[in-house]
Amino acid sequence: MFTRSIALGLLLTVLPPSDSREEARPGTQNPYTQYALDAADRTWLRGQVEQRIVAGHYVYLELRPHVGDMVWLVSLAATTPSTPQVRALVLGRAAHFHSPRLGRDFRPLLFAAVRSATP
């Protein structure tokens, strides 16, 4: 339970703010929790960053993983390294995500905590 709480807290800090820009009201659910993965479904990805798009406090990364197809990740800009090789703990997934700030759609978009893959 403690690990799940930590992971959910991390996920909520990685997920972008609400498009509506409304203040959260007590008793209302964060709309981005729908993207959270169960602990058993979380995975690590390693790969080469092909493209970076900074959007406010967030950074979108197009990642060429060592195994599999190219994917888009989003993470906090302040904690995401600028290294070309990264590892990412995928905490959430949206089959379709529209970024109003960027005016673009991502299909799919992975919400992740990103770290450098180089020592």
All heavy atoms as an XYZ file, in Angstrom:
935
protein
N       0.824     -1.197      0.000
C       0.000      0.000      0.000
C       0.862      1.252      0.000
O       0.595      2.186     -0.707
C      -0.939     -0.035      1.215
C      -1.873      1.131      1.280
S      -3.006      1.064     -0.121
C      -4.043      2.409      0.239
N       1.941      1.243      0.817
C       2.827      2.394      0.894
C       3.464      2.667     -0.465
O       3.509      3.804     -0.914
C       3.902      2.150      1.953
C       4.865      3.289      2.100
C       4.450      4.498      2.641
C       6.178      3.164      1.682
C       5.325      5.549      2.777
C       7.066      4.211      1.811
C       6.638      5.409      2.362
N       3.926      1.601     -1.162
C       4.537      1.753     -2.479
C       3.530      2.300     -3.470
O       3.851      3.161     -4.273
C       5.078      0.403     -2.975
O       6.001     -0.086     -2.006
C       5.757      0.535     -4.310
N       2.298      1.820     -3.415
C       1.253      2.312     -4.314
C       0.998      3.796     -4.077
O       0.844      4.555     -5.015
C      -0.021      1.500     -4.112
C      -1.132      1.905     -5.056
C      -2.345      1.009     -4.862
N      -3.492      1.528     -5.534
C      -3.863      1.185     -6.751
N      -3.170      0.313     -7.421
N      -4.944      1.702     -7.290
N       0.994      4.228     -2.813
C       0.779      5.644     -2.495
C       1.908      6.512     -3.032
O       1.667      7.578     -3.577
C       0.666      5.842     -0.986
O      -0.433      5.134     -0.485
N       3.141      6.029     -2.877
C       4.285      6.783     -3.396
C       4.207      6.878     -4.913
O       4.402      7.942     -5.491
C       5.610      6.131     -2.959
C       5.804      6.317     -1.463
C       6.791      6.718     -3.718
C       6.982      5.569     -0.899
N       3.905      5.766     -5.565
C       3.829      5.753     -7.023
C       2.708      6.666     -7.520
O       2.888      7.400     -8.487
C       3.625      4.336     -7.532
N       1.562      6.647     -6.878
C       0.465      7.512     -7.277
C       0.838      8.972     -7.076
O       0.571      9.810     -7.931
C      -0.814      7.172     -6.497
C      -2.053      7.964     -6.899
C      -2.349      7.791     -8.385
C      -3.243      7.531     -6.075
N       1.511      9.287     -5.970
C       1.962     10.658     -5.748
C       2.932     11.100     -6.817
O       2.849     12.223     -7.337
N       3.855     10.225     -7.199
C       4.807     10.539     -8.255
C       4.090     10.720     -9.573
O       4.372     11.639    -10.330
C       5.850      9.426     -8.356
C       6.998      9.635     -9.310
C       7.792     10.877     -8.903
C       7.907      8.425     -9.316
N       3.133      9.847     -9.850
C       2.360      9.943    -11.074
C       1.635     11.278    -11.155
O       1.646     11.942    -12.182
C       1.354      8.797    -11.165
C       0.385      8.845    -12.340
C       1.144      8.729    -13.651
C      -0.635      7.743    -12.231
N       1.024     11.695    -10.066
C       0.275     12.946    -10.064
C       1.181     14.155    -10.268
O       0.760     15.160    -10.810
C      -0.540     13.084     -8.782
C      -1.659     12.055     -8.635
C      -2.366     12.225     -7.305
C      -2.647     12.133     -9.780
N       2.449     14.064     -9.863
C       3.361     15.177    -10.107
C       3.863     15.165    -11.538
O       4.240     16.204    -12.066
C       4.562     15.161     -9.147
O       5.292     13.964     -9.329
C       4.135     15.322     -7.719
N       3.859     14.006    -12.184
C       4.314     13.906    -13.571
C       3.210     14.305    -14.534
O       3.467     14.876    -15.574
C       4.790     12.464    -13.883
C       5.015     12.262    -15.364
C       6.058     12.159    -13.116
N       1.972     14.025    -14.184
C       0.876     14.303    -15.086
C       0.647     15.795    -15.247
O       0.718     16.549    -14.292
C      -0.408     13.635    -14.573
C      -0.351     12.112    -14.517
C      -1.599     11.568    -13.858
C      -0.179     11.523    -15.887
N       0.389     16.234    -16.475
C       0.150     17.656    -16.713
C      -1.064     18.180    -15.966
O      -1.954     17.414    -15.615
C      -0.101     17.716    -18.224
C       0.503     16.481    -18.770
C       0.367     15.451    -17.682
N      -1.100     19.505    -15.731
C      -2.244     20.096    -15.041
C      -3.504     20.015    -15.887
O      -3.434     19.834    -17.092
C      -1.817     21.554    -14.840
C      -0.806     21.803    -15.893
C      -0.105     20.489    -16.128
N      -4.623     20.168    -15.243
C      -5.905     20.107    -15.926
C      -6.017     21.174    -16.998
O      -5.584     22.302    -16.826
C      -7.029     20.287    -14.898
O      -8.259     20.410    -15.538
N      -6.609     20.812    -18.123
C      -6.801     21.765    -19.215
C      -7.749     22.884    -18.826
O      -7.683     23.980    -19.360
C      -7.383     21.058    -20.436
C      -6.425     20.029    -20.986
O      -5.228     20.061    -20.654
O      -6.889     19.183    -21.757
N      -8.662     22.612    -17.900
C      -9.679     23.596    -17.551
C      -9.125     24.746    -16.720
O      -9.751     25.772    -16.584
C     -10.819     22.922    -16.784
O     -10.349     22.497    -15.523
N      -7.941     24.550    -16.131
C      -7.297     25.559    -15.292
C      -8.104     25.894    -14.048
O      -7.873     26.889    -13.392
C      -7.000     26.846    -16.062
C      -6.173     26.652    -17.296
C      -4.742     26.465    -16.930
N      -3.952     26.373    -18.141
C      -2.987     25.517    -18.319
N      -2.657     24.677    -17.378
N      -2.311     25.488    -19.429
N      -9.113     25.065    -13.732
C      -9.896     25.285    -12.511
C      -9.108     24.788    -11.311
O      -8.333     23.859    -11.413
C     -11.207     24.504    -12.571
C     -12.196     25.047    -13.561
C     -13.476     24.226    -13.534
O     -13.715     23.510    -12.546
O     -14.228     24.312    -14.500
N      -9.323     25.413    -10.199
C      -8.722     24.940     -8.958
C      -9.430     23.650     -8.545
O     -10.638     23.516     -8.719
C      -8.894     25.982     -7.844
C      -8.052     27.224     -8.037
C      -6.573     26.933     -7.951
O      -6.162     26.124     -7.096
O      -5.817     27.503     -8.754
N      -8.663     22.720     -8.023
C      -9.265     21.474     -7.544
C     -10.137     21.781     -6.330
O      -9.735     22.515     -5.445
C      -8.183     20.476     -7.177
N     -11.312     21.246     -6.326
C     -12.224     21.426     -5.205
C     -12.112     20.225     -4.294
O     -11.929     19.105     -4.765
C     -13.650     21.567     -5.730
C     -13.877     22.879     -6.466
C     -15.316     22.992     -6.930
N     -15.680     22.000     -7.928
C     -15.480     22.143     -9.232
N     -14.901     23.229     -9.694
N     -15.837     21.204    -10.079
N     -12.218     20.435     -2.994
C     -12.167     19.295     -2.080
C     -13.207     18.251     -2.466
O     -14.330     18.586     -2.826
C     -12.482     19.915     -0.718
C     -12.135     21.357     -0.868
C     -12.413     21.699     -2.316
N     -12.788     16.990     -2.442
C     -13.708     15.906     -2.769
C     -13.776     15.577     -4.245
O     -14.435     14.628     -4.630
N     -13.100     16.364     -5.111
C     -13.115     16.045     -6.532
C     -11.880     15.234     -6.870
O     -10.826     15.413     -6.278
C     -13.151     17.313     -7.407
O     -11.976     18.076     -7.164
C     -14.389     18.131     -7.149
N     -12.027     14.336     -7.829
C     -10.926     13.461     -8.215
C     -10.101     14.127     -9.304
O     -10.638     14.771    -10.202
C     -11.482     12.137     -8.712
C     -10.412     11.129     -9.047
C     -10.997      9.819     -9.515
O     -12.189      9.703     -9.710
N     -10.155      8.845     -9.696
N      -8.779     13.948     -9.241
C      -7.903     14.443    -10.286
C      -8.221     13.669    -11.560
O      -8.185     12.445    -11.571
C      -6.439     14.225     -9.872
C      -5.473     14.760    -10.897
O      -5.661     14.610    -12.101
N      -4.424     15.377    -10.409
N      -8.525     14.345    -12.675
C      -8.919     13.633    -13.890
C      -7.804     12.780    -14.476
O      -8.058     11.867    -15.241
C      -9.319     14.752    -14.847
C      -8.625     15.965    -14.342
C      -8.546     15.780    -12.848
N      -6.549     13.048    -14.119
C      -5.432     12.311    -14.694
C      -5.170     10.973    -14.002
O      -4.379     10.184    -14.493
C      -4.176     13.177    -14.707
C      -4.354     14.336    -15.638
C      -4.634     15.604    -15.157
C      -4.307     14.157    -17.019
C      -4.836     16.664    -16.019
C      -4.511     15.206    -17.878
C      -4.774     16.456    -17.388
O      -4.984     17.503    -18.236
N      -5.833     10.709    -12.882
C      -5.636      9.418    -12.234
C      -6.152      8.280    -13.111
O      -5.739      7.144    -12.931
C      -6.308      9.354    -10.852
O      -7.700      9.603    -10.998
C      -5.679     10.346     -9.895
N      -6.990      8.598    -14.089
C      -7.477      7.569    -15.005
C      -6.349      6.954    -15.829
O      -6.480      5.857    -16.346
C      -8.533      8.150    -15.945
C      -7.967      9.189    -16.907
C      -9.009      9.786    -17.805
O      -9.843      9.054    -18.328
N      -8.974     11.098    -17.986
N      -5.221      7.638    -15.936
C      -4.095      7.146    -16.724
C      -3.120      6.301    -15.899
O      -2.201      5.718    -16.445
C      -3.329      8.306    -17.355
C      -4.182      9.206    -18.210
C      -4.168     10.578    -18.015
C      -5.001      8.693    -19.209
C      -4.949     11.417    -18.811
C      -5.786      9.516    -19.993
C      -5.750     10.882    -19.793
O      -6.516     11.701    -20.566
N      -3.293      6.265    -14.590
C      -2.356      5.555    -13.715
C      -2.374      4.054    -13.993
O      -3.422      3.464    -14.207
C      -2.703      5.810    -12.257
N      -1.184      3.472    -13.988
C      -1.049      2.032    -14.156
C      -0.948      1.362    -12.790
O      -0.374      1.927    -11.858
C       0.217      1.705    -14.954
C       0.255      2.178    -16.403
C       1.624      1.911    -17.005
C      -0.835      1.505    -17.221
N      -1.482      0.157    -12.685
C      -1.283     -0.633    -11.478
C       0.195     -0.992    -11.379
O       0.907     -1.037    -12.387
C      -2.116     -1.919    -11.533
C      -3.601     -1.646    -11.412
O      -3.967     -0.644    -10.759
O      -4.388     -2.429    -11.974
N       0.656     -1.268    -10.180
C       2.071     -1.577     -9.951
C       2.554     -2.706    -10.864
O       3.663     -2.647    -11.389
C       2.301     -1.932     -8.489
N       1.747     -3.702    -11.087
C       2.145     -4.837    -11.922
C       2.314     -4.449    -13.393
O       3.004     -5.132    -14.141
C       1.116     -5.960    -11.792
N       1.697     -3.345    -13.804
C       1.751     -2.916    -15.206
C       2.827     -1.870    -15.480
O       3.058     -1.520    -16.632
C       0.390     -2.361    -15.637
C      -0.688     -3.428    -15.596
O      -0.379     -4.600    -15.881
O      -1.837     -3.085    -15.264
N       3.468     -1.367    -14.445
C       4.522     -0.364    -14.639
C       5.753     -1.035    -15.229
O       6.088     -2.158    -14.864
C       4.865      0.307    -13.317
C       3.707      1.103    -12.796
C       4.053      1.786    -11.502
N       2.808      2.179    -10.869
C       2.492      1.964     -9.616
N       3.360      1.404     -8.807
N       1.332      2.321     -9.147
N       6.406     -0.338    -16.126
C       7.573     -0.908    -16.785
C       8.689      0.121    -16.880
O       8.445      1.335    -16.794
C       7.246     -1.380    -18.209
O       6.766     -0.258    -18.967
C       6.213     -2.473    -18.230
N       9.894     -0.374    -17.070
C      11.054      0.469    -17.330
C      11.356      0.425    -18.814
O      11.313     -0.637    -19.436
C      12.279     -0.042    -16.564
C      12.265      0.323    -15.120
C      11.805     -0.441    -14.093
C      12.734      1.536    -14.539
N      11.954      0.221    -12.897
C      12.530      1.438    -13.148
C      13.312      2.696    -15.049
C      12.879      2.457    -12.275
C      13.664      3.711    -14.174
C      13.447      3.594    -12.802
N      11.645      1.588    -19.369
C      12.106      1.689    -20.752
C      13.491      2.313    -20.739
O      13.772      3.196    -19.925
C      11.187      2.590    -21.579
C       9.782      2.110    -21.878
C       9.020      3.196    -22.630
C       9.815      0.835    -22.688
N      14.339      1.883    -21.641
C      15.654      2.486    -21.830
C      15.777      2.800    -23.311
O      15.331      2.024    -24.147
C      16.761      1.533    -21.426
C      16.801      1.216    -19.962
C      17.883      0.210    -19.653
N      19.194      0.799    -19.542
C      19.697      1.336    -18.428
N      18.964      1.347    -17.337
N      20.899      1.852    -18.408
N      16.403      3.939    -23.622
C      16.578      4.230    -25.028
C      17.205      5.576    -25.302
O      17.655      6.289    -24.399
N      17.208      5.905    -26.582
C      17.796      7.125    -27.123
C      16.703      8.174    -27.303
O      15.679      7.899    -27.922
C      18.439      6.803    -28.482
C      18.912      7.989    -29.268
C      20.237      8.533    -28.765
O      21.050      7.781    -28.227
N      20.443      9.812    -28.920
N      16.945      9.386    -26.790
C      15.998     10.487    -26.991
C      16.215     11.043    -28.394
O      17.310     11.497    -28.728
C      16.194     11.601    -25.934
C      15.274     12.781    -26.229
C      15.958     11.054    -24.537
N      15.184     10.989    -29.206
C      15.254     11.486    -30.582
C      14.783     12.928    -30.691
O      15.228     13.658    -31.564
C      14.421     10.591    -31.510
C      14.919      9.160    -31.578
C      16.290      9.047    -32.232
O      16.617      9.873    -33.113
O      17.047      8.124    -31.864
N      13.851     13.328    -29.806
C      13.284     14.677    -29.865
C      12.820     15.088    -28.476
O      12.321     14.260    -27.721
C      12.095     14.665    -30.837
C      11.498     15.991    -31.106
C      10.376     15.921    -32.136
O       9.713     16.908    -32.318
N      10.133     14.814    -32.794
N      13.012     16.364    -28.149
C      12.542     16.939    -26.887
C      11.678     18.150    -27.190
O      12.054     18.991    -27.991
C      13.710     17.453    -26.050
C      14.534     16.441    -25.408
C      15.753     17.090    -24.709
N      16.712     16.060    -24.426
C      16.681     15.290    -23.350
N      15.766     15.488    -22.445
N      17.559     14.342    -23.191
N      10.558     18.233    -26.484
C       9.695     19.408    -26.604
C       9.389     19.885    -25.194
O       8.725     19.185    -24.427
C       8.380     19.090    -27.345
C       8.665     18.521    -28.731
C       7.521     20.347    -27.434
C       7.423     18.011    -29.445
N       9.881     21.065    -24.847
C       9.614     21.641    -23.534
C       8.292     22.390    -23.596
O       8.056     23.174    -24.517
C      10.760     22.579    -23.094
C      10.440     23.225    -21.759
C      12.069     21.808    -23.022
N       7.454     22.120    -22.610
C       6.134     22.757    -22.529
C       5.893     23.154    -21.076
O       5.379     22.365    -20.290
C       5.052     21.813    -23.027
N       6.334     24.359    -20.727
C       6.170     24.809    -19.347
C       6.995     23.969    -18.398
O       8.199     23.798    -18.587
N       6.352     23.397    -17.406
C       7.031     22.581    -16.396
C       7.244     21.138    -16.850
O       7.764     20.326    -16.089
C       6.235     22.573    -15.090
C       6.138     23.916    -14.459
N       7.215     24.533    -13.872
C       5.097     24.779    -14.351
C       6.840     25.714    -13.417
N       5.557     25.891    -13.693
N       6.840     20.824    -18.069
C       6.907     19.453    -18.560
C       7.787     19.369    -19.794
O       7.986     20.338    -20.509
C       5.498     18.924    -18.884
C       4.621     18.987    -17.673
C       3.791     20.082    -17.438
C       4.677     17.996    -16.709
C       3.038     20.168    -16.288
C       3.920     18.073    -15.556
C       3.107     19.169    -15.353
O       2.371     19.253    -14.204
N       8.298     18.179    -20.042
C       9.068     17.930    -21.257
C       8.545     16.635    -21.876
O       8.315     15.642    -21.177
C      10.593     17.868    -20.986
C      10.952     16.751    -20.031
C      11.373     17.736    -22.271
N       8.291     16.718    -23.169
C       7.858     15.556    -23.930
C       9.085     15.011    -24.641
O       9.839     15.766    -25.256
C       6.797     15.962    -24.962
C       5.492     16.396    -24.339
C       5.345     17.668    -23.800
C       4.408     15.524    -24.288
C       4.144     18.067    -23.226
C       3.208     15.923    -23.712
C       3.088     17.196    -23.188
O       1.897     17.591    -22.619
N       9.289     13.704    -24.551
C      10.439     13.059    -25.159
C       9.973     12.003    -26.147
O       9.156     11.145    -25.797
C      11.309     12.372    -24.104
C      11.828     13.201    -22.948
C      12.545     12.299    -21.945
C      12.763     14.280    -23.450
N      10.501     12.064    -27.352
C      10.287     10.976    -28.289
C      11.458     10.024    -28.076
O      12.623     10.410    -28.238
C      10.252     11.482    -29.725
C       9.920     10.387    -30.709
C       9.850     10.891    -32.133
O      10.574     11.844    -32.481
O       9.067     10.314    -32.902
N      11.148      8.823    -27.684
C      12.168      7.863    -27.279
C      12.223      6.681    -28.242
O      11.188      6.106    -28.594
C      11.858      7.352    -25.864
C      12.875      6.420    -25.239
C      14.148      7.178    -24.864
C      12.295      5.766    -24.000
N      13.458      6.348    -28.657
C      13.690      5.126    -29.424
C      14.183      4.086    -28.422
O      15.365      4.085    -28.055
C      14.731      5.343    -30.514
C      15.028      4.091    -31.329
C      16.098      4.318    -32.385
N      15.813      5.434    -33.256
C      14.998      5.414    -34.311
N      14.358      4.295    -34.611
N      14.821      6.479    -35.059
N      13.273      3.225    -27.942
C      13.687      2.247    -26.936
C      14.605      1.190    -27.537
O      14.616      0.971    -28.741
C      12.375      1.638    -26.453
C      11.346      2.015    -27.436
C      11.866      3.137    -28.265
N      15.384      0.534    -26.664
C      16.262     -0.545    -27.109
C      15.447     -1.684    -27.717
O      15.922     -2.382    -28.600
C      17.120     -1.054    -25.954
C      18.087     -0.030    -25.441
N      18.980      0.622    -26.248
C      18.296      0.454    -24.204
C      19.706      1.465    -25.532
N      19.300      1.393    -24.280
N      14.225     -1.863    -27.221
C      13.325     -2.896    -27.735
C      11.971     -2.256    -28.003
O      11.431     -1.565    -27.144
C      13.151     -4.044    -26.697
C      12.164     -5.081    -27.193
C      14.484     -4.677    -26.366
N      11.444     -2.447    -29.192
C      10.111     -1.935    -29.498
C      10.125     -0.690    -30.367
O      11.167     -0.245    -30.856
N       8.938     -0.130    -30.557
C       8.734      1.024    -31.424
C       8.969      2.338    -30.682
O       8.946      2.383    -29.458
C       7.293      1.020    -31.960
C       7.005     -0.196    -32.824
O       7.932     -0.686    -33.496
O       5.848     -0.663    -32.811
N       9.143      3.401    -31.458
C       9.289      4.751    -30.887
C       8.054      5.064    -30.056
O       6.943      4.672    -30.397
C       9.410      5.782    -32.006
C      10.609      5.580    -32.900
S      12.077      6.333    -32.247
C      11.823      8.010    -32.722
N       8.274      5.799    -28.948
C       7.181      6.191    -28.064
C       7.391      7.634    -27.624
O       8.500      8.154    -27.646
C       7.086      5.287    -26.806
C       6.713      3.872    -27.183
C       8.368      5.311    -26.011
N       6.307      8.269    -27.198
C       6.363      9.596    -26.592
C       6.148      9.457    -25.102
O       5.233      8.756    -24.660
C       5.286     10.510    -27.177
C       5.683     11.100    -28.488
C       5.323     10.653    -29.728
C       6.505     12.247    -28.691
N       5.885     11.452    -30.687
C       6.615     12.438    -30.081
C       7.170     13.122    -27.837
C       7.351     13.479    -30.634
C       7.904     14.158    -28.391
C       7.992     14.334    -29.771
N       6.995     10.126    -24.331
C       6.890     10.180    -22.878
C       6.691     11.621    -22.468
O       7.158     12.540    -23.146
C       8.182      9.716    -22.204
C       8.805      8.400    -22.571
C      10.189      8.293    -21.933
C       7.941      7.276    -22.081
N       6.086     11.844    -21.316
C       6.049     13.173    -20.708
C       6.533     13.028    -19.272
O       6.241     12.044    -18.600
C       4.648     13.833    -20.771
C       3.626     13.059    -19.975
C       4.710     15.290    -20.340
N       7.312     14.024    -18.834
C       7.867     14.005    -17.488
C       8.057     15.447    -17.027
O       7.921     16.387    -17.808
C       9.206     13.265    -17.502
O       9.698     13.098    -16.192
N       8.399     15.614    -15.767
C       8.696     16.943    -15.235
C      10.004     17.443    -15.825
O      11.015     16.738    -15.793
C       8.800     16.903    -13.720
C       7.505     16.668    -12.965
C       7.795     16.464    -11.488
C       6.564     17.839    -13.163
N      10.006     18.642    -16.343
C      11.215     19.213    -16.947
C      12.332     19.360    -15.919
O      13.500     19.118    -16.222
C      10.900     20.551    -17.594
N      11.991     19.734    -14.689
C      12.993     19.986    -13.652
C      13.772     18.732    -13.266
O      14.917     18.825    -12.830
C      12.340     20.584    -12.414
N      13.176     17.553    -13.431
C      13.848     16.320    -13.012
C      14.286     15.452    -14.189
O      14.854     14.387    -13.988
C      12.932     15.481    -12.100
O      11.748     15.139    -12.819
C      12.587     16.242    -10.830
N      14.025     15.900    -15.397
C      14.379     15.115    -16.573
C      15.760     15.533    -17.067
O      15.979     16.708    -17.372
C      13.339     15.308    -17.692
O      12.069     14.880    -17.194
C      13.680     14.503    -18.924
N      16.695     14.590    -17.153
C      18.047     14.931    -17.582
C      18.096     15.281    -19.072
O      17.225     14.881    -19.841
C      18.834     13.652    -17.302
C      17.835     12.568    -17.422
C      16.546     13.153    -16.902
N      19.132     15.991    -19.451
C      19.296     16.364    -20.856
C      20.191     15.376    -21.600
O      20.616     15.640    -22.712
C      19.854     17.787    -20.960
O      21.100     17.847    -20.299
N      20.471     14.236    -20.987
C      21.320     13.224    -21.602
C      20.605     12.556    -22.778
O      19.379     12.463    -22.783
C      21.725     12.155    -20.573
O      20.540     11.560    -20.050
C      22.547     12.750    -19.444
N      21.368     12.086    -23.769
C      20.726     11.444    -24.925
C      20.207     10.040    -24.630
O      19.291      9.572    -25.291
C      21.839     11.400    -25.971
C      23.110     11.462    -25.196
C      22.802     12.255    -23.956
N      20.774      9.376    -23.630
C      20.325      8.041    -23.239
C      19.601      8.151    -21.900
O      20.162      8.697    -20.950
C      21.508      7.087    -23.096
C      22.224      6.793    -24.394
C      21.419      5.870    -25.297
O      20.694      4.992    -24.824
N      21.527      6.083    -26.593
N      18.365      7.643    -21.842
C      17.583      7.743    -20.611
C      16.959      6.396    -20.267
O      16.866      5.498    -21.099
C      16.474      8.811    -20.705
C      17.059     10.197    -20.914
C      15.468      8.469    -21.780
N      16.534      6.300    -19.013
C      15.693      5.200    -18.555
C      14.466      5.856    -17.948
O      14.551      6.921    -17.333
C      16.421      4.300    -17.581
C      16.931      4.995    -16.365
C      17.861      4.080    -15.548
N      18.508      4.861    -14.508
C      18.120      4.897    -13.245
N      17.096      4.178    -12.855
N      18.748      5.628    -12.373
N      13.328      5.235    -18.139
C      12.072      5.833    -17.697
C      11.189      4.794    -17.040
O      10.988      3.714    -17.591
C      11.345      6.453    -18.892
N      10.688      5.135    -15.866
C       9.700      4.300    -15.198
C       8.327      4.788    -15.642
O       7.930      5.915    -15.335
C       9.829      4.400    -13.676
C       8.774      3.641    -12.870
C       8.783      2.148    -13.195
C       8.962      3.890    -11.391
N       7.629      3.969    -16.396
C       6.315      4.338    -16.928
C       5.269      4.113    -15.854
O       5.043      2.991    -15.408
C       5.982      3.539    -18.202
C       4.596      3.914    -18.719
C       7.053      3.766    -19.259
N       4.636      5.207    -15.432
C       3.658      5.181    -14.343
C       2.221      5.305    -14.830
O       1.285      5.026    -14.093
C       3.944      6.312    -13.364
C       5.326      6.283    -12.727
C       5.607      7.590    -12.015
C       5.431      5.111    -11.793
N       2.072      5.779    -16.069
C       0.731      5.974    -16.606
C       0.750      5.939    -18.116
O       1.804      6.074    -18.744
N      -0.440      5.764    -18.687
C      -0.553      5.677    -20.144
C      -1.895      6.231    -20.586
O      -2.928      5.910    -19.996
C      -0.440      4.224    -20.594
C      -0.486      4.040    -22.090
C      -0.423      2.560    -22.462
N      -0.268      2.371    -23.882
C      -1.247      2.478    -24.771
N      -2.480      2.783    -24.375
N      -1.014      2.280    -26.051
N      -1.852      7.068    -21.611
C      -3.072      7.569    -22.247
C      -3.059      7.090    -23.688
O      -2.088      7.330    -24.415
C      -3.134      9.093    -22.200
N      -4.107      6.402    -24.114
C      -4.191      5.941    -25.502
C      -4.195      7.136    -26.449
O      -3.618      7.083    -27.530
C      -5.433      5.084    -25.699
N      -4.837      8.213    -26.013
C      -4.883      9.452    -26.784
C      -4.793     10.606    -25.804
O      -5.550     10.665    -24.841
C      -6.176      9.541    -27.589
C      -6.353     10.876    -28.242
N      -7.252     11.796    -27.775
C      -5.735     11.450    -29.287
C      -7.186     12.892    -28.524
N      -6.271     12.709    -29.440
N      -3.853     11.520    -26.029
C      -3.709     12.673    -25.144
C      -3.530     13.918    -25.989
O      -2.673     13.968    -26.876
C      -2.500     12.505    -24.222
C      -2.389     13.605    -23.199
C      -3.087     13.528    -22.009
C      -1.601     14.715    -23.436
C      -3.007     14.540    -21.070
C      -1.508     15.735    -22.505
C      -2.217     15.646    -21.315
N      -4.345     14.929    -25.738
C      -4.231     16.207    -26.437
C      -3.569     17.224    -25.513
O      -4.031     17.434    -24.396
C      -5.597     16.725    -26.877
C      -5.501     18.069    -27.526
N      -5.013     18.229    -28.802
C      -5.787     19.305    -27.063
C      -5.010     19.525    -29.102
N      -5.474     20.194    -28.061
N      -2.495     17.831    -25.983
C      -1.820     18.887    -25.233
C      -2.269     20.235    -25.779
O      -1.891     20.616    -26.886
C      -0.301     18.764    -25.384
O       0.329     19.923    -24.884
N      -3.080     20.969    -25.014
C      -3.519     22.285    -25.476
C      -2.342     23.252    -25.650
O      -2.330     24.049    -26.570
C      -4.463     22.775    -24.375
C      -4.827     21.577    -23.592
C      -3.696     20.620    -23.736
N      -1.364     23.161    -24.753
C      -0.209     24.054    -24.821
C       0.570     23.864    -26.122
O       1.012     24.822    -26.736
C       0.705     23.833    -23.631
C       1.942     24.718    -23.679
C       2.710     24.629    -22.423
N       2.045     25.508    -21.474
C       2.315     25.589    -20.198
N       3.249     24.843    -19.674
N       1.670     26.396    -19.419
N       0.721     22.616    -26.537
C       1.457     22.323    -27.770
C       0.546     22.290    -28.992
O       1.025     22.343    -30.124
C       2.184     20.985    -27.651
C       3.262     20.903    -26.581
C       3.845     19.499    -26.526
C       4.356     21.932    -26.834
N      -0.752     22.176    -28.743
C      -1.696     22.090    -29.855
C      -1.479     20.826    -30.684
O      -1.584     20.854    -31.899
N      -1.180     19.736    -29.993
C      -0.937     18.491    -30.716
C      -1.423     17.295    -29.922
O      -1.590     17.364    -28.717
C       0.525     18.390    -31.110
C       1.440     17.713    -30.172
C       2.859     17.694    -30.702
N       3.169     16.416    -31.311
C       4.331     16.108    -31.803
N       5.316     16.984    -31.799
N       4.562     14.942    -32.319
N      -1.640     16.216    -30.650
C      -2.106     14.968    -30.060
C      -0.970     13.965    -30.002
O      -0.103     13.930    -30.880
C      -3.242     14.371    -30.898
C      -4.479     15.240    -30.882
O      -4.828     15.741    -29.805
O      -5.096     15.420    -31.948
N      -1.013     13.139    -28.965
C      -0.059     12.048    -28.798
C      -0.860     10.762    -28.695
O      -1.782     10.679    -27.900
C       0.773     12.238    -27.526
C       1.645     13.452    -27.573
C       1.188     14.664    -27.077
C       2.919     13.389    -28.117
C       1.987     15.792    -27.115
C       3.725     14.520    -28.165
C       3.263     15.717    -27.667
N      -0.502      9.764    -29.502
C      -1.206      8.479    -29.518
C      -0.184      7.369    -29.540
O       0.341      7.092    -30.602
C      -2.108      8.379    -30.738
C      -3.288      9.305    -30.673
C      -4.213      9.042    -31.869
N      -5.373      9.876    -31.783
C      -5.563     10.978    -32.514
N      -4.670     11.354    -33.381
N      -6.662     11.671    -32.372
N       0.091      6.729    -28.464
C      -0.260      7.019    -27.077
C       0.752      7.976    -26.454
O       1.750      8.341    -27.086
C      -0.162      5.638    -26.419
C       0.961      4.974    -27.151
C       0.834      5.466    -28.581
N       0.525      8.321    -25.196
C       1.468      9.112    -24.407
C       1.703      8.371    -23.098
O       0.756      7.964    -22.431
C       0.915     10.509    -24.116
C       1.838     11.415    -23.293
C       3.126     11.725    -24.058
C       1.120     12.696    -22.906
N       2.981      8.207    -22.756
C       3.355      7.549    -21.511
C       3.782      8.590    -20.510
O       4.547      9.503    -20.836
C       4.499      6.558    -21.757
C       4.250      5.500    -22.848
C       5.484      4.643    -23.036
C       3.036      4.658    -22.524
N       3.294      8.489    -19.281
C       3.665      9.396    -18.191
C       4.764      8.697    -17.417
O       4.577      7.554    -16.974
C       2.453      9.682    -17.311
C       1.314     10.310    -18.080
C       0.339      9.536    -18.661
C       1.267     11.688    -18.221
C      -0.700     10.115    -19.370
C       0.237     12.282    -18.939
C      -0.748     11.499    -19.510
N       5.904      9.357    -17.264
C       7.052      8.642    -16.726
C       7.931      9.524    -15.842
O       7.935     10.750    -15.969
C       7.896      8.081    -17.861
N       8.682      8.845    -14.993
C       9.769      9.471    -14.240
C      11.031      9.097    -15.005
O      11.338      7.913    -15.170
C       9.808      8.933    -12.821
N      11.748     10.108    -15.518
C      12.877      9.875    -16.408
C      14.190     10.184    -15.702
O      14.309     11.192    -15.021
C      12.735     10.731    -17.692
C      13.909     10.517    -18.627
C      11.414     10.420    -18.401
N      15.150      9.296    -15.913
C      16.494      9.447    -15.333
C      17.531      9.184    -16.418
O      17.240      8.537    -17.424
C      16.705      8.449    -14.183
C      15.724      8.606    -13.034
C      15.910      9.944    -12.332
N      14.919     10.143    -11.297
C      13.898     10.958    -11.402
N      13.703     11.663    -12.485
N      13.047     11.102    -10.400
N      18.744      9.618    -16.174
C      19.834      9.362    -17.107
C      20.158      7.872    -17.128
O      20.133      7.208    -16.090
C      21.070     10.155    -16.696
O      22.154      9.823    -17.542
N      20.487      7.360    -18.311
C      20.888      5.954    -18.418
C      22.407      5.823    -18.443
O      22.928      4.723    -18.468
C      20.290      5.337    -19.679
N      23.101      6.955    -18.431
C      24.556      6.917    -18.420
C      25.039      7.177    -17.007
O      24.483      8.021    -16.294
C      25.141      7.967    -19.372
O      24.622      9.246    -19.060
C      24.790      7.645    -20.819
N      26.071      6.453    -16.588
C      26.567      6.627    -15.197
C      27.190      7.984    -14.958
O      27.580      8.670    -15.820
C      27.578      5.519    -15.031
C      27.794      4.903    -16.368
C      26.773      5.438    -17.299
